[in-house]
Structures are given as C-alpha cells and as structure tokens.
Amino acid sequence: MKNIKRILSQRKFEKVAALKSHRQVLEKNVTRTRTLIGTIDKTIKHIKGAKKMKTEELFTGFSVGAAKDRFEEGFKHCGTIIDCQVSGKDTGGALCVLEVNNTGWPRHVNRGPGRMDLRR
C-alpha cells in the first residue's frame, strides 16, 4: 500500500493515463470472460446432446493455442509429445485437456481410474 501511495504521489505519474490503461486491460478481461462463458454454455449443450460442437469450438476463448503448452513445457510419453491446454489448476481439479501430437492415439476421455470413453 505504501508503494502505491508513493507512486501515485510522484509528480511525473500520469493518473488519467494509468487509469485509461487499466480500463483497457479490464475491458479485455471482460471480453475474454464473456467469450469463455459462451464456450462453457455451448459445451454444456454439447455434452447434453442438444447441440453439436466442432472440436476447435471447445477451446474458444482459452489463451493457449493449438500445439502450444499451457506451461510451455510439454512432455513426452511413449515417444509422443503431449501439451497441456487446460490444466486441473485452471479448473479446480475438475478438468484437464491435453493435446496429443500424434495421430496414432485414439481420441478419448478418461472418466476416472480404469474408465475410458473412446471418441471417433
């Protein structure tokens, strides 16, 4: 708090410019949040079978692009590069999305120990 007060009291500090800059950042966050809410709503409808989604739509609004790891440290398993797109850290342990950069693995969803839902 003391540091903020010191910065704000400096003669060269442009309060209006700083506030405008901060507002722009907040607007970007609001836009991204609205996009993510839309993606979540569509995903719920997709899971319930009410509306079919394309694979790329599942990631609309997430900041990690295809073939890019969330933590910039993809890992190898059985000679395959795996990138974390959405971490359990991002979802409170509810979900993790991994991108497997190999066409040899079947698409699937792991639903817990020993359970696998194969996707075509």
GUTI-526642 format. One record per residue: residue in three letters; z, x, y of N, C-alpha, C in turn; residue number from 0. Coordinates in Angstrom, 1 decimal, padded with zeros to 4 digits. Layout:
BEGIN
["Ala",[Z,X,Y],[Z,X,Y],[Z,X,Y],NUM]
...
//
This chain:
BEGIN
["Met",[000.0,000.8,-001.2],[000.0,000.0,000.0],[000.0,000.9,001.3],0]
["Lys",[000.8,002.0,001.2],[000.8,002.9,002.4],[-000.6,003.5,002.6],1]
["Asn",[-001.3,003.8,001.5],[-002.6,004.4,001.7],[-003.6,003.4,002.3],2]
["Ile",[-003.5,002.2,001.9],[-004.4,001.2,002.5],[-004.1,001.0,004.0],3]
["Lys",[-002.8,000.9,004.3],[-002.4,000.8,005.7],[-002.9,002.0,006.6],4]
["Arg",[-002.8,003.2,006.0],[-003.2,004.4,006.7],[-004.8,004.4,006.9],5]
["Ile",[-005.5,004.0,005.9],[-007.0,003.9,006.0],[-007.4,002.9,007.1],6]
["Leu",[-006.8,001.7,007.0],[-007.1,000.6,007.9],[-006.8,001.0,009.4],7]
["Ser",[-005.8,001.8,009.6],[-005.4,002.2,010.9],[-006.2,003.3,011.6],8]
["Gln",[-007.0,003.9,010.8],[-007.9,005.0,011.3],[-008.9,004.5,012.3],9]
["Arg",[-009.1,005.2,013.4],[-009.9,004.7,014.5],[-011.4,004.6,014.0],10]
["Lys",[-011.8,005.5,013.1],[-013.2,005.5,012.7],[-013.5,004.5,011.6],11]
["Phe",[-012.5,003.9,011.0],[-012.7,002.9,010.0],[-013.3,001.6,010.6],12]
["Glu",[-014.4,001.2,010.0],[-015.1,000.0,010.5],[-014.7,-001.2,009.6],13]
["Lys",[-013.7,-002.0,010.1],[-013.2,-003.1,009.3],[-014.3,-004.1,008.9],14]
["Val",[-015.1,-004.5,009.9],[-016.1,-005.5,009.6],[-017.1,-005.0,008.6],15]
["Ala",[-017.5,-003.8,008.7],[-018.5,-003.2,007.7],[-017.9,-003.2,006.3],16]
["Ala",[-016.6,-002.8,006.3],[-015.9,-002.7,005.0],[-015.8,-004.1,004.4],17]
["Leu",[-015.4,-005.1,005.2],[-015.3,-006.5,004.7],[-016.6,-007.0,004.2],18]
["Lys",[-017.7,-006.7,005.0],[-019.0,-007.2,004.5],[-019.4,-006.6,003.2],19]
["Ser",[-019.1,-005.3,003.1],[-019.4,-004.6,001.8],[-018.6,-005.2,000.7],20]
["His",[-017.4,-005.4,000.9],[-016.5,-006.0,-000.1],[-017.0,-007.4,-000.5],21]
["Arg",[-017.5,-008.2,000.5],[-018.0,-009.5,000.2],[-019.2,-009.4,-000.7],22]
["Gln",[-020.1,-008.5,-000.4],[-021.3,-008.3,-001.2],[-021.0,-008.0,-002.7],23]
["Val",[-020.0,-007.2,-002.9],[-019.5,-006.9,-004.3],[-019.0,-008.2,-004.9],24]
["Leu",[-018.2,-008.9,-004.2],[-017.7,-010.2,-004.7],[-018.8,-011.2,-005.1],25]
["Glu",[-019.8,-011.3,-004.2],[-020.9,-012.2,-004.5],[-021.7,-011.8,-005.7],26]
["Lys",[-021.9,-010.5,-006.0],[-022.5,-010.0,-007.2],[-021.6,-010.4,-008.4],27]
["Asn",[-020.3,-010.3,-008.3],[-019.4,-010.7,-009.4],[-019.5,-012.2,-009.6],28]
["Val",[-019.6,-013.0,-008.6],[-019.7,-014.4,-008.8],[-021.0,-014.8,-009.5],29]
["Thr",[-022.1,-014.2,-009.0],[-023.4,-014.4,-009.6],[-023.3,-014.0,-011.1],30]
["Arg",[-022.8,-012.9,-011.4],[-022.7,-012.4,-012.8],[-021.8,-013.4,-013.6],31]
["Thr",[-020.7,-013.8,-013.1],[-019.8,-014.7,-013.8],[-020.5,-016.0,-014.1],32]
["Arg",[-021.2,-016.6,-013.1],[-021.9,-017.8,-013.3],[-023.0,-017.7,-014.4],33]
["Thr",[-023.6,-016.5,-014.4],[-024.6,-016.3,-015.5],[-024.0,-016.2,-016.9],34]
["Leu",[-022.8,-015.5,-016.9],[-022.1,-015.4,-018.2],[-021.6,-016.8,-018.7],35]
["Ile",[-021.1,-017.6,-017.7],[-020.6,-018.9,-018.1],[-021.8,-019.7,-018.7],36]
["Gly",[-023.0,-019.6,-018.1],[-024.2,-020.3,-018.6],[-024.5,-019.8,-020.0],37]
["Thr",[-024.4,-018.5,-020.2],[-024.7,-017.9,-021.5],[-023.7,-018.4,-022.5],38]
["Ile",[-022.5,-018.5,-022.2],[-021.4,-019.0,-023.1],[-021.7,-020.4,-023.4],39]
["Asp",[-022.0,-021.2,-022.4],[-022.3,-022.7,-022.7],[-023.5,-022.8,-023.6],40]
["Lys",[-024.6,-022.1,-023.4],[-025.7,-022.1,-024.3],[-025.4,-021.6,-025.7],41]
["Thr",[-024.6,-020.6,-025.8],[-024.2,-020.1,-027.1],[-023.4,-021.1,-027.9],42]
["Ile",[-022.5,-021.8,-027.2],[-021.7,-022.8,-027.9],[-022.6,-023.9,-028.5],43]
["Lys",[-023.6,-024.3,-027.6],[-024.6,-025.3,-028.1],[-025.4,-024.8,-029.3],44]
["His",[-025.7,-023.5,-029.2],[-026.5,-022.8,-030.3],[-025.7,-022.8,-031.6],45]
["Ile",[-024.4,-022.5,-031.5],[-023.5,-022.4,-032.7],[-023.4,-023.8,-033.3],46]
["Lys",[-023.2,-024.8,-032.4],[-023.1,-026.1,-032.9],[-024.4,-026.8,-033.4],47]
["Gly",[-025.5,-026.0,-033.2],[-026.8,-026.5,-033.7],[-027.5,-027.5,-032.7],48]
["Ala",[-026.9,-027.7,-031.5],[-027.5,-028.6,-030.6],[-028.7,-028.0,-029.9],49]
["Lys",[-028.8,-026.7,-029.7],[-029.9,-026.1,-029.0],[-030.1,-024.7,-029.6],50]
["Lys",[-031.3,-024.3,-029.9],[-031.7,-023.0,-030.5],[-031.8,-022.0,-029.3],51]
["Met",[-031.3,-020.8,-029.5],[-031.4,-019.8,-028.5],[-032.2,-018.6,-029.1],52]
["Lys",[-032.9,-017.9,-028.2],[-033.6,-016.7,-028.6],[-032.6,-015.6,-028.7],53]
["Thr",[-032.8,-014.6,-029.5],[-031.8,-013.5,-029.6],[-031.5,-012.9,-028.3],54]
["Glu",[-032.5,-012.6,-027.4],[-032.3,-011.9,-026.1],[-031.5,-012.8,-025.2],55]
["Glu",[-031.5,-014.1,-025.4],[-030.7,-015.0,-024.5],[-029.2,-014.9,-024.8],56]
["Leu",[-028.8,-014.4,-025.9],[-027.4,-014.3,-026.3],[-026.7,-013.3,-025.4],57]
["Phe",[-027.5,-012.4,-024.8],[-026.9,-011.3,-024.0],[-027.2,-011.4,-022.5],58]
["Thr",[-027.7,-012.6,-022.1],[-028.0,-012.8,-020.7],[-026.7,-012.6,-019.9],59]
["Gly",[-026.7,-011.8,-018.9],[-025.5,-011.6,-018.0],[-024.6,-010.4,-018.4],60]
["Phe",[-024.8,-009.9,-019.7],[-024.0,-008.8,-020.1],[-024.6,-007.6,-019.5],61]
["Ser",[-023.8,-006.6,-019.1],[-024.3,-005.5,-018.3],[-024.9,-004.4,-019.2],62]
["Val",[-024.8,-004.5,-020.5],[-025.2,-003.4,-021.4],[-026.6,-003.9,-021.9],63]
["Gly",[-027.6,-003.0,-021.7],[-029.0,-003.4,-022.1],[-029.2,-003.0,-023.6],64]
["Ala",[-030.3,-003.4,-024.1],[-030.7,-003.0,-025.5],[-030.8,-001.5,-025.6],65]
["Ala",[-030.3,-001.0,-026.8],[-030.4,000.4,-027.1],[-029.5,001.2,-026.2],66]
["Lys",[-028.5,000.6,-025.7],[-027.5,001.4,-024.8],[-026.1,001.0,-025.2],67]
["Asp",[-025.3,001.9,-025.5],[-024.0,001.6,-026.0],[-023.0,001.3,-024.8],68]
["Arg",[-022.2,000.3,-025.1],[-021.2,-000.1,-024.1],[-020.3,001.0,-023.6],69]
["Phe",[-020.0,001.9,-024.5],[-019.1,003.0,-024.1],[-019.8,004.4,-024.1],70]
["Glu",[-021.2,004.3,-024.1],[-022.0,005.5,-024.0],[-021.7,006.5,-025.1],71]
["Glu",[-021.4,006.0,-026.3],[-021.1,006.8,-027.4],[-021.4,006.1,-028.7],72]
["Gly",[-022.6,005.7,-028.9],[-022.9,005.0,-030.2],[-022.5,005.9,-031.3],73]
["Phe",[-022.5,005.3,-032.5],[-022.0,006.1,-033.7],[-023.1,005.9,-034.8],74]
["Lys",[-023.0,006.8,-035.7],[-023.9,006.8,-036.9],[-023.2,006.3,-038.1],75]
["His",[-023.8,005.5,-038.9],[-023.3,005.1,-040.2],[-024.4,005.0,-041.2],76]
["Cys",[-024.4,005.8,-042.3],[-025.4,005.8,-043.3],[-026.8,006.2,-042.7],77]
["Gly",[-026.8,007.1,-041.7],[-028.0,007.5,-041.1],[-028.6,006.6,-040.0],78]
["Thr",[-027.8,005.5,-039.7],[-028.3,004.5,-038.7],[-027.5,004.6,-037.5],79]
["Ile",[-028.1,004.6,-036.3],[-027.5,004.6,-035.0],[-027.0,003.2,-034.7],80]
["Ile",[-025.7,003.0,-034.4],[-025.2,001.7,-034.0],[-024.6,001.8,-032.6],81]
["Asp",[-025.0,000.8,-031.8],[-024.5,000.8,-030.4],[-023.6,-000.5,-030.3],82]
["Cys",[-022.5,-000.3,-029.6],[-021.6,-001.4,-029.3],[-022.1,-002.1,-028.1],83]
["Gln",[-022.5,-003.4,-028.2],[-023.0,-004.1,-027.0],[-021.9,-004.9,-026.3],84]
["Val",[-021.0,-005.6,-027.1],[-019.9,-006.3,-026.6],[-018.7,-005.9,-027.5],85]
["Ser",[-017.7,-005.4,-026.9],[-016.5,-004.8,-027.7],[-015.4,-005.9,-027.8],86]
["Gly",[-014.7,-005.7,-028.9],[-013.5,-006.6,-029.0],[-012.5,-006.4,-027.8],87]
["Lys",[-012.6,-005.3,-027.2],[-011.8,-005.1,-026.0],[-012.3,-006.0,-024.8],88]
["Asp",[-013.5,-006.4,-024.8],[-014.1,-007.3,-023.8],[-013.7,-008.7,-024.1],89]
["Thr",[-013.4,-009.0,-025.3],[-013.2,-010.4,-025.7],[-011.9,-010.7,-026.3],90]
["Gly",[-010.9,-009.9,-026.1],[-009.6,-010.1,-026.6],[-009.5,-010.1,-028.1],91]
["Gly",[-010.4,-009.3,-028.7],[-010.5,-009.2,-030.2],[-011.2,-010.4,-030.9],92]
["Ala",[-011.8,-011.3,-030.1],[-012.4,-012.5,-030.7],[-013.8,-012.2,-031.2],93]
["Leu",[-014.5,-011.2,-030.6],[-015.9,-011.0,-030.9],[-016.3,-009.5,-030.7],94]
["Cys",[-017.2,-009.0,-031.5],[-017.8,-007.7,-031.3],[-019.3,-007.8,-031.6],95]
["Val",[-020.1,-007.3,-030.8],[-021.6,-007.4,-031.0],[-022.1,-005.9,-031.1],96]
["Leu",[-022.7,-005.6,-032.3],[-023.2,-004.3,-032.5],[-024.7,-004.4,-032.6],97]
["Glu",[-025.4,-003.4,-032.0],[-026.9,-003.3,-032.2],[-027.2,-002.2,-033.2],98]
["Val",[-027.9,-002.6,-034.3],[-028.2,-001.6,-035.3],[-029.6,-001.2,-035.1],99]
["Asn",[-029.9,000.1,-034.8],[-031.2,000.6,-034.5],[-031.9,001.0,-035.8],100]
["Asn",[-032.1,000.1,-036.7],[-032.7,000.4,-038.0],[-033.2,-001.0,-038.5],101]
["Thr",[-034.4,-001.1,-038.9],[-034.9,-002.4,-039.5],[-034.5,-002.6,-040.9],102]
["Gly",[-033.9,-001.6,-041.6],[-033.5,-001.7,-043.0],[-032.3,-002.6,-043.2],103]
["Trp",[-031.5,-002.8,-042.3],[-030.3,-003.6,-042.5],[-030.6,-005.1,-042.2],104]
["Pro",[-030.2,-006.0,-043.0],[-030.4,-007.4,-042.8],[-029.5,-007.9,-041.6],105]
["Arg",[-030.0,-008.9,-040.8],[-029.2,-009.4,-039.7],[-028.1,-010.3,-040.4],106]
["His",[-026.9,-010.1,-039.8],[-025.8,-010.8,-040.4],[-024.7,-011.0,-039.4],107]
["Val",[-023.7,-011.8,-039.8],[-022.5,-012.0,-039.0],[-021.3,-011.8,-040.0],108]
["Asn",[-020.4,-010.9,-039.7],[-019.2,-010.7,-040.5],[-018.2,-011.7,-040.0],109]
["Arg",[-017.7,-012.5,-040.9],[-016.7,-013.6,-040.6],[-015.3,-013.2,-041.1],110]
["Gly",[-015.0,-012.0,-041.3],[-013.7,-011.6,-041.8],[-013.9,-010.7,-043.0],111]
["Pro",[-012.8,-010.3,-043.6],[-012.8,-009.3,-044.7],[-013.6,-010.0,-045.9],112]
["Gly",[-014.6,-009.3,-046.3],[-015.3,-009.7,-047.5],[-016.3,-010.8,-047.3],113]
["Arg",[-016.4,-011.4,-046.1],[-017.3,-012.5,-045.9],[-018.5,-012.1,-045.0],114]
["Met",[-019.7,-012.5,-045.4],[-020.8,-012.1,-044.6],[-021.8,-013.3,-044.5],115]
["Asp",[-022.3,-013.6,-043.4],[-023.3,-014.6,-043.2],[-024.6,-014.0,-042.9],116]
["Leu",[-025.6,-014.0,-043.8],[-026.9,-013.3,-043.6],[-027.8,-014.2,-042.7],117]
["Arg",[-028.4,-013.5,-041.7],[-029.3,-014.2,-040.9],[-030.7,-013.7,-041.1],118]
["Arg",[-031.7,-014.6,-041.0],[-033.1,-014.2,-041.2],[-033.9,-014.1,-039.9],119]
//
